[in-house]
Amino acid sequence: MLQAVYGAASRCGIAVSEAREGFPPELPADHELVRRCVDLVGRPAGTAPYGTDASELQALAPCVVLGPGDIAEAHTPAEKVRVVDLAAAVPVLQRLAERSAQG
């Protein structure tokens, strides 16, 4: 894909520059943080092809991407989250924080 972009840009006399994020956050499925999240939300862990600041933050601590709403709508011009989904996320994040504090 990158070769195609650079090739097209070169043919059109356009300069291309890249700003890369860190590597995607990919903890093993048996990592304690992943297991805690799976337990709390009641769904298996998965991956999504979207950028996130977790790529940079994972240098500080293990990261998972977890939050309310539909990931397909996140960070798009039509991004939205239902109020009921926001409200439901609060106790999940509180329990996650409590479990993490307990070790």
Secondary structure, DSSP 4 states (H G I P E B T S, - for coil): -HHHHHHHHHHTT---------PPP---TTSHHHHHHHHHHTS-----S---THHHHTTTS------SS-TTTTTSTT----HHHHHHHHHHHHHHHHHHHH-
